[in-house]
Amino acid sequence: MSKSRLLLILPVALATLAVSSGVSWGSEGGEGASLASVVEVQKYNRSIHVMAMLLVGFGFLMVFVRRYGLSTVTATYLVVSAAIPLYIVINSLGLLGEPKPEIDKFLLAEFAAASLLICIGAPLGRLKMPQYLLLAVLFIPFYMINEWILLEGGLGLIPHGGFMDTGGSILIHAFGALFGLGVVMTMTSEQEFGTPIESDATSDQFSMLGSMVLWLFWPSFCAGLVAPELVPYTAVNVVLSLCGATIVTYFASVQLRGKIAIADVANAALAGGVAIGATCDHASHPSAFVIGIMAGALSTYGFAVIQPKLQGMVKGIDTCGVTNLHGWPGLMGGFVAVFIIDGVSMSAQVTGIIITVIIALAAGYVTGKVLVGFGRKEKPYEDAEEFLE
């Protein structure tokens, strides 16, 4: 073997030997410290997957509005950039529970940003760019209060550890969707009701790209903070649930509409990831697949049937249909946990869901009132008002 080839192989061999033997170079703490470091790095890897979901997945899923693509991706950049540091600051100050370890704090901040992106999907196209930032500043504290109550036993309403929601079906998805619904209840004008939300083949294809990125990385989202030994099992459950939702979305869309609606495929195919969140590390593989089927059917029915009726009832337009993708499947996933997870407290689970619904709708309603005070876009769903041509 040549010397040059030996020099290339030797570092790799030594590094492999060090990892397999638990050696930690350049630090103290031995095998325990090395294992902890590996777990932290694994969490970091999943956090980057989540970041891809936030910026590329959510961002492009919402560009289906034909003349609002520049605003959508810019708003995505801005609200993520505001939400993550705001969450980290509040958590680091210990204002709502004990400060979390560094990488856990970062992942939790990303989850909060995901819930915020779900929320802005409801009034999308009808806010000025500074209003998206204001919405982020108002949303994150309310989100963290709900998180503190559900997961940390805040205010003593739910026993600590009594609420089960590993992947955020309720805490992330349902909260964001219902907060957004509360916002649009207060700020949808008659002009906006009369303005069609237009898409075309190109904008729909970009939306499908965002959907596929979300589908691809959803296992990392749900497994972000689970115990290392449960990560593979959780990932398989999430993929099975997504598969179930995707398959049933096709059949449900054709059955309800006569032909395939690409908006159904881009959105309802993801409903399995939303619904499996609460039980992703507990459900059996067949149960995960069935949960996905149920969620996909519910979401497609929501887009095709429930949404027009709901918008007339609340006098508000949900631009992206977030209640159909994140709201109803999220609530379903939270309730399913009662039947899937052994030993779960039905009282704590139902109480947590009710608290989430109340906080999200009430806080969203108040936030919508505040946003209206800062004016309206002259033309909804148009980039031209704020972007150079």
Secondary structure, 3 states (H helix, E strand, C coil): CCHHHHHHHHHHHHHHHHHHHCCCCCCCCHHHHHHHHHHHHHHHHHHHHHHHHHHHHHHHHHHHCCCCHHHHHHHHHHHHHHHHHHHHHHHHCCCCCCCCCHHHHHHHHHHHHHHHHHHHCCCCCCCCHHHHHHHHHHHHHHHHHHHHHHHHCHHHCCCCCCCCCCCCHHHHHHHHHHHHHHHHHHHCCHHHHCCCCCCCHHHHHHHHHHHHHHHHHHHHHHCCCCCHHHHHHHHHHHHHHHHHHHHHHHHHHHHHHCCCCHHHHHHHCCHHHHHHHHHCCCCCHHHHHHHHHHHHHHHHHHHHHHHHHHHHHHCCCCCCCHHHHHHHHHHHHHHHHHHHCCCCCHHHHHHHHHHHHHHHHHHHHHHHHHHHCCCCCCCCCCCCCCCCC
